[in-house]
Amino acid sequence: MSAVRILLVEDDPLIREFVVEALREEGYHVVHAANGEEALAWCGRLVVDLLITDVKLPGSVDGWQIAERCREHDPGLPVIYATGFSPVAPRPVLGSLMLQKLYRPEDIVRAVRRVAPDQA
């Protein structure tokens, strides 16, 4: 069984660290980005099985845009949005999941299990 590959986009280093650790403990392969520009670079060159993105990010690219751009490369890519507050109207991609901040590590693991493709 190969590990599900996850791209995590989170600007808060503490949250990013605990989510990466929680997911890796569950056997997931995680790459991470601290902002939208970094995330788009990963989307363009890396095939992942799942995207987890904060909605509100520093810079000019938000979580909504990351999901839309990643879906251009992989139309069926499952997406989990993490949000506390976003100044723009929500526009989640079809088949995505919203997770309210502040969440516990087990909440994110449970959400990943719900949307991650089965790896046989």
C-alpha positions as a LaTeX table, in Angstrom:
\begin{tabular}{lrrr}
\hline
Residue & $x$ (\AA) & $y$ (\AA) & $z$ (\AA) \\
\hline
Met1 & 0.00 & 0.00 & 0.00 \\
Ser2 & 1.45 & 3.36 & $-0.97$ \\
Ala3 & 1.03 & 6.38 & 1.27 \\
Val4 & $-1.52$ & 9.04 & 0.40 \\
Arg5 & 0.36 & 12.19 & $-0.62$ \\
Ile6 & $-0.93$ & 15.41 & 0.91 \\
Leu7 & $-0.10$ & 19.05 & 0.18 \\
Leu8 & $-0.69$ & 21.13 & 3.31 \\
Val9 & $-0.86$ & 24.92 & 2.96 \\
Glu10 & $-0.74$ & 26.77 & 6.30 \\
Asp11 & 0.97 & 30.05 & 7.14 \\
Asp12 & 1.05 & 29.56 & 10.92 \\
Pro13 & 4.25 & 27.57 & 11.64 \\
Leu14 & 2.90 & 26.00 & 14.85 \\
Ile15 & $-0.32$ & 24.79 & 13.24 \\
Arg16 & 1.61 & 23.59 & 10.18 \\
Glu17 & 4.02 & 21.65 & 12.38 \\
Phe18 & 1.34 & 19.90 & 14.46 \\
Val19 & $-0.75$ & 19.00 & 11.40 \\
Val20 & 2.27 & 17.63 & 9.50 \\
Glu21 & 3.26 & 15.57 & 12.55 \\
Ala22 & $-0.27$ & 14.24 & 13.10 \\
Leu23 & $-0.64$ & 13.21 & 9.47 \\
Arg24 & 2.80 & 11.63 & 9.24 \\
Glu25 & 2.08 & 9.61 & 12.38 \\
Glu26 & $-0.92$ & 8.19 & 10.50 \\
Gly27 & 1.33 & 7.15 & 7.61 \\
Tyr28 & 0.56 & 9.95 & 5.17 \\
His29 & 3.29 & 11.53 & 3.04 \\
Val30 & 3.07 & 15.30 & 3.59 \\
Val31 & 4.64 & 18.22 & 1.77 \\
His32 & 3.88 & 21.69 & 3.04 \\
Ala33 & 3.82 & 25.30 & 1.97 \\
Ala34 & 3.61 & 28.49 & 4.03 \\
Asn35 & 1.85 & 30.63 & 1.41 \\
Gly36 & $-0.13$ & 30.50 & $-1.80$ \\
Glu37 & 2.76 & 31.13 & $-4.13$ \\
Glu38 & 4.73 & 28.22 & $-2.64$ \\
Ala39 & 1.65 & 26.00 & $-2.86$ \\
Leu40 & 1.10 & 26.79 & $-6.53$ \\
Ala41 & 4.70 & 25.85 & $-7.25$ \\
Trp42 & 4.05 & 22.46 & $-5.63$ \\
Cys43 & 0.75 & 22.05 & $-7.52$ \\
Gly44 & 2.53 & 22.57 & $-10.81$ \\
Arg45 & 5.25 & 20.00 & $-10.29$ \\
Leu46 & 3.96 & 17.47 & $-7.78$ \\
Val47 & 1.18 & 14.98 & $-8.03$ \\
Val48 & $-0.66$ & 14.79 & $-4.71$ \\
Asp49 & $-3.73$ & 12.83 & $-3.67$ \\
Leu50 & $-5.20$ & 15.52 & $-1.39$ \\
Leu51 & $-4.94$ & 19.25 & $-0.73$ \\
Ile52 & $-5.42$ & 20.78 & 2.73 \\
Thr53 & $-5.34$ & 24.56 & 2.60 \\
Asp54 & $-5.89$ & 27.45 & 4.92 \\
Val55 & $-8.21$ & 29.95 & 3.26 \\
Lys56 & $-6.64$ & 33.19 & 4.47 \\
Leu57 & $-2.95$ & 33.32 & 3.56 \\
Pro58 & $-0.31$ & 36.05 & 3.29 \\
Gly59 & 0.43 & 37.29 & $-0.21$ \\
Ser60 & $-1.80$ & 37.55 & $-3.22$ \\
Val61 & $-2.98$ & 33.93 & $-3.48$ \\
Asp62 & $-5.64$ & 32.59 & $-1.08$ \\
Gly63 & $-6.81$ & 29.04 & $-0.40$ \\
Trp64 & $-9.73$ & 29.30 & $-2.80$ \\
Gln65 & $-7.34$ & 30.15 & $-5.65$ \\
Ile66 & $-4.93$ & 27.36 & $-4.70$ \\
Ala67 & $-7.71$ & 24.77 & $-4.88$ \\
Glu68 & $-8.98$ & 26.13 & $-8.19$ \\
Arg69 & $-5.49$ & 26.08 & $-9.73$ \\
Cys70 & $-4.64$ & 22.61 & $-8.38$ \\
Arg71 & $-7.93$ & 21.32 & $-9.76$ \\
Glu72 & $-6.84$ & 22.52 & $-13.22$ \\
His73 & $-4.06$ & 19.89 & $-13.03$ \\
Asp74 & $-6.20$ & 17.27 & $-11.25$ \\
Pro75 & $-9.97$ & 17.83 & $-11.61$ \\
Gly76 & $-10.85$ & 15.16 & $-9.03$ \\
Leu77 & $-8.40$ & 16.30 & $-6.34$ \\
Pro78 & $-10.03$ & 16.16 & $-2.88$ \\
Val79 & $-9.71$ & 19.46 & $-0.98$ \\
Ile80 & $-10.04$ & 20.27 & 2.72 \\
Tyr81 & $-10.29$ & 23.96 & 3.57 \\
Ala82 & $-9.31$ & 25.16 & 7.04 \\
Thr83 & $-10.80$ & 28.50 & 7.94 \\
Gly84 & $-11.33$ & 30.78 & 10.86 \\
Phe85 & $-12.21$ & 33.96 & 9.03 \\
Ser86 & $-11.98$ & 34.85 & 5.38 \\
Pro87 & $-12.58$ & 38.37 & 4.04 \\
Val88 & $-13.81$ & 37.00 & 0.71 \\
Ala89 & $-16.98$ & 35.05 & $-0.05$ \\
Pro90 & $-16.52$ & 31.27 & 0.19 \\
Arg91 & $-16.16$ & 29.48 & $-3.11$ \\
Pro92 & $-15.16$ & 25.90 & $-2.31$ \\
Val93 & $-14.55$ & 23.53 & $-5.17$ \\
Leu94 & $-17.07$ & 20.75 & $-5.69$ \\
Gly95 & $-16.62$ & 17.76 & $-3.38$ \\
Ser96 & $-14.52$ & 19.62 & $-0.81$ \\
Leu97 & $-14.74$ & 19.75 & 2.96 \\
Met98 & $-14.61$ & 22.76 & 5.31 \\
Leu99 & $-12.87$ & 22.49 & 8.67 \\
Gln100 & $-13.29$ & 25.29 & 11.22 \\
Lys101 & $-10.17$ & 26.52 & 13.01 \\
Leu102 & $-9.12$ & 25.85 & 15.68 \\
Tyr103 & $-9.22$ & 22.13 & 15.14 \\
Arg104 & $-7.49$ & 19.31 & 16.99 \\
Pro105 & $-5.03$ & 16.97 & 15.24 \\
Glu106 & $-7.58$ & 14.14 & 15.35 \\
Asp107 & $-10.12$ & 16.38 & 13.55 \\
Ile108 & $-7.81$ & 16.85 & 10.58 \\
Val109 & $-6.93$ & 13.14 & 10.51 \\
Arg110 & $-10.65$ & 12.25 & 10.53 \\
Ala111 & $-11.32$ & 14.74 & 7.71 \\
Val112 & $-8.46$ & 13.27 & 5.65 \\
Arg113 & $-9.84$ & 9.75 & 6.13 \\
Arg114 & $-13.22$ & 10.95 & 4.85 \\
Val115 & $-11.93$ & 12.42 & 1.59 \\
Ala116 & $-8.61$ & 10.68 & 0.85 \\
Pro117 & $-8.65$ & 8.27 & $-2.04$ \\
Asp118 & $-8.18$ & 4.64 & $-1.10$ \\
Gln119 & $-4.65$ & 3.48 & $-1.82$ \\
Ala120 & $-4.52$ & $-0.20$ & $-2.56$ \\
\hline
\end{tabular}
